[in-house]
Amino acid sequence: MQSFGPEDYLLFPSVLPAKRLRLFIGYTLKALREAIASGKRYDIVELWGAPGWLSILLLRFLKRQDLLVVSRSNGLEPHYRQISSSISNPSRVRRIAGMLESRLDEVGFRCASGLTVVSSFDEAFARKCGYKDSNKLLSIENPLPDQWLNRACDNKPKTPVIGFVGSWIPRKGSELVIEIINLVYQDRPDIKWIIAGIGPEGKKQIADHTAIDTGDVYESVGKKKLEELYSRMSLLLCLS
């Protein structure tokens, strides 16, 4: 099994403009190169996210019929746009652009051999839109163990505690954590911070660019420790 991320297919990474377009073109070229031109034999090609629509379309028409080309979504983009438009009142241009993007995204969902989504919420939307028959649509529910659900919120520390848990991934905005910390620190230096799972680079960035106590900044933690850390938080930051 092999997996690839944006760092493997972003065209001209040192160039600033048109990053989204360069990612889309690089994504498509990488998928075609691996599945067709590399000489490797793949039984399943799983393409993540809506940008895979052109790759899916081309692979289904250019590759052997026994290759399973699966579309995987952690959040169906057309579903997101529908909800977002209902609450944000976008401009006419943005609304038309969103409709066009959704139609292109749906090409991939419909042409793929199968579609995998997260949660019954997106599964119901995919069924309603007719993206896939039941035997070609898989829903993965939130994998949180039962002990994480319906927890009592009875922890009220005298000093507020803000937490962040997640990988330190610059392209997903990890640096925002530093900006948030520094902004909050200007007004409330007394606030405590718990930051976990950010790896050695993230911990170094926090230590170098903020003035907070790093006693509760962790490169990684086990499940039991993580449960204890969450129980101490007053507020949890979620960036992605």
Secondary structure, DSSP 8 states (H G I E B T S, - for coil): -----HHHH-SSTT--TTHHHHHHHHHHHHHHIIIIIS----SEEEEESGGGHHHHHHHHHHS-TT-EEEEEESS-HHHHHHHHHHHH---HHHHHHHHHHHHHHHHHHHHSSEEEEESHHHHHHHHHHT-S-GGGEEEE-----GGGSS-------SS-EEEEES---GGGTTHHHHHHHHHHHHH-TT-EEEEES-HHHHHHHHHHH--S-GGGEES---HHHHHHHHHH-SEEE---
